[in-house]
Amino acid sequence: MARLFVLLSLLLLVTACAERRSYQADLDSMIGQPVDAAIRQFGAPEGQYIKAGTLTYIWEAKRRDSLFSGVGPAGRAYMNTPTIDDGGVPWTGMAYDSCVVRATTTNNIIQNIAYEGPPSACAALFGHKQ
């Protein structure tokens, strides 16, 4: 019975590890594809820039917290008062985790794509935990 328990535990551990995908593996699968593949995954890019003849797209996710409890329209917190009509100052909170994905393209085809940031912030962009 103990041998069966050890075998089942080992099998469960191997299965759990096999299902986890790394973020870089997800990105590597997009190399050679049109930038639309990244847009489908991450949504509209936050920005883009041209450098040395290549166009780079940028996506970013930030985790934010607010020190204030008052929440006004569109989920924004306000300092001092709960609404902007009362003279409150808009406050979106403090970003403490950030994940950035950059995709370098030539002729709209992804040549290089990488991410920077902790797994806690990147899970929002990738749609799964690493």
N, C-alpha and C positions, 0 to 999 in steps of 0.2 A: 504494500500500500504506500509506503514512504517513497519507493522508487517511482511509482506512478505520479505522486504529488510533485516530485522533483522534475520529472519529465514534462508534466503539464505546465509547471511554473516556467521552465526553460522555454518551452514552446510559446507561451504567452509573451515572454520577454522578447524573443526573436521577432514575433509578429508585430509587436508594438514598435520596435526599432525599424522594421522594414517599411512601415507605413509612413513614417516621418520623412518629409521631403525638405531638403535644404533650400533656402531662398536662392542661393546662387545657382543651384540646379534648375530651378524654375526659370531664372533669367537666361541661363545658357541655352535652354530650349528655344528661346526667342531669336537667337543669333541667326541671321540669314533670312528672317521673315520680315514682311512689311511692318512698319511702325504701328500699324493698326492692331497688331497682336498685343503690343504693350498697352495701347489705348483701351482695348477690350478688358485687359486685366486690371489696369490702374485708374481708368477714367481719363478725363481730359487732363493734359499736362499742366503743371503750375506755371511753367515757363519754358523758354527755349533760347538758345544762342548759337551763333555761327562762329566757328574757330577753325582756321586752317582748311577751309573748304568743306567742313563737315557740320551738319546740323545736330545739336545735342538737345534732347528733350529732358525735362526734369519733372519728377513727381515727388511730393513730400507729404508726409504724415507727421503730425505733432500731437502729443498727448498734453492736455492742458488741465489745470485745476484752478479754481478760483478761491480766494480767501473770503469772499463775500457771499452771503446767502440769498440776497435779492436777485431774482431773475426777471428780466423784462422780455420784450418782444424778441422773437427768433432765438430764444434760449440764451441771450446775452445777459450777463450779470451787470448790475449797476452799483457803483459805489454810492453810499449814503441813502439812496432811495431806490425803490423797485422800478420806477419808470423814468424815461427820459423827459417826460412832460413836467416832472417835478424838479427838474434841474440836475438829475443824476448824470454821472460821467460814465460812458460806456466802458466796460472792462471785459475783455475776452478771456482773462486768466493768464497764468504763466505757463509757458511751454517748458517742459522739463525732459521730455524725450522726443527725439526727432529721427525720422528715417527718410533718407533721400535716395531715389533711384535715378540714375542718369543713363540714357540710351543715346549712343552716338550713331548717326545714320549717314549713309551716302546713297543718294537717289532713292530716299524713302525706305531703304533696307537697313535693318539693325546690324551694325558691324561689331559693336561692343556695348555691353550693358552690365552695370554693377550697382550695388547698393552700399550705403553706409548707415550704420545705426544699430541700436540694440534690438534684440528680438521683440521686446515688449512694445516698441514703437512700430516695428516693421510688420507685425501681425495684421495691423489695420490695412496696410497696402496689399499684402499678399493673400489675405483672406484665410490664412491658417497659421498655426504656430509652428515654429521651426523645431 
